[in-house]
Amino acid sequence: MFVWLVTVRAADGGSLVVTELLRERLLPVLRSQPACVGPTLARCVNCAGESTFLAYWNDRAALEAFEDSPAYRALLRELTPHLRLPPKRELWEVLAG
């Protein structure tokens, strides 16, 4: 199993747009992926404009296929103009649970 974390930092004045895109567009797409478990959106308490979307994936190939999918790529293109920095992607392998 893998933990997939992607952190984004909204540009000044872009927090609402970023949050809406992640909540209304990304989360439903993630929930529709059979190998994706428990997709969640979290906002940093001490970091203005920073959010992380995270999920557990049962299959690394399915995750990589999702990241290459037209739906995810289109969302990233729509999100990018509202970000201060490019999204930071991390993939962690779960060793014990």
Secondary structure in CASP SS format (residue, H / E / C, confidence):
PFRMAT SS
TARGET T0000
AUTHOR 0000-0000-0000
METHOD secondary structure of the structure
MODEL  1
M C 1.00
F E 1.00
V E 1.00
W E 1.00
L E 1.00
V E 1.00
T E 1.00
V E 1.00
R E 1.00
A E 1.00
A C 1.00
D C 1.00
G C 1.00
G C 1.00
S H 1.00
L H 1.00
V H 1.00
V H 1.00
T H 1.00
E H 1.00
L H 1.00
L H 1.00
R H 1.00
E H 1.00
R H 1.00
L H 1.00
L H 1.00
P H 1.00
V H 1.00
L H 1.00
R H 1.00
S C 1.00
Q C 1.00
P C 1.00
A C 1.00
C E 1.00
V E 1.00
G E 1.00
P E 1.00
T E 1.00
L E 1.00
A E 1.00
R E 1.00
C C 1.00
V C 1.00
N C 1.00
C C 1.00
A C 1.00
G C 1.00
E E 1.00
S E 1.00
T E 1.00
F E 1.00
L E 1.00
A E 1.00
Y E 1.00
W E 1.00
N C 1.00
D C 1.00
R H 1.00
A H 1.00
A H 1.00
L H 1.00
E H 1.00
A H 1.00
F H 1.00
E H 1.00
D C 1.00
S C 1.00
P H 1.00
A H 1.00
Y H 1.00
R H 1.00
A H 1.00
L H 1.00
L H 1.00
R H 1.00
E H 1.00
L H 1.00
T H 1.00
P H 1.00
H H 1.00
L E 1.00
R C 1.00
L C 1.00
P C 1.00
P C 1.00
K E 1.00
R E 1.00
E E 1.00
L E 1.00
W E 1.00
E E 1.00
V C 1.00
L C 1.00
A C 1.00
G C 1.00
END
